[in-house]
Amino acid sequence: QVQLVESGGGLVQAGGSLRLSCAFSGHTFRTAAMGWFRQVPGKERESVAHINWNLEGAVSVYYIDSVKGRFSISKDRAKDTIYLQMTRLRPEDTAVYYCGARDGWVLETTMAPTLVSTWGQGTQVTVSS
C-alpha cells in the first residue's frame, strides 16, 4: 500500500522560501502522476503543481497560473521523493499542503483532486505579511 509522508512546512515571511518534501513508499510506480495540492478552511482542495514521471525520470510538469515562476516541482531520481520548492511566497499561499499520487499520467494542465488515489497527511504553510 502506498504511503506518502510530507515534510517541510512552516512559518515564513512574505517573500521567503520553503521546500516541501513528499516521500513515498510501499508501491513500485512505473508511470505516475504526483502533485501538490493546498486547502484553506472553507474552500475546496486545489491543485498547485504536478509532475508526470516514469522509471527514466520526469516527463512533464504543470503549474497553476498563480504559482508559475515562483514554485518548482521536481523528483529526486535517487530517492522516492518529490519536492515543491516555493519562492517569493505570498500570504495567499497560506494553506495546508498535501501530496497526492496515482499510477499513470495526468496530461491535463491541472491534476484534479478526484484523480488522486493516495494522499499524504498534509503540512501547514503559513506566510505572514
Disulfide bonds with the S-S distance in Angstrom:
Cys22-Cys99 2.12
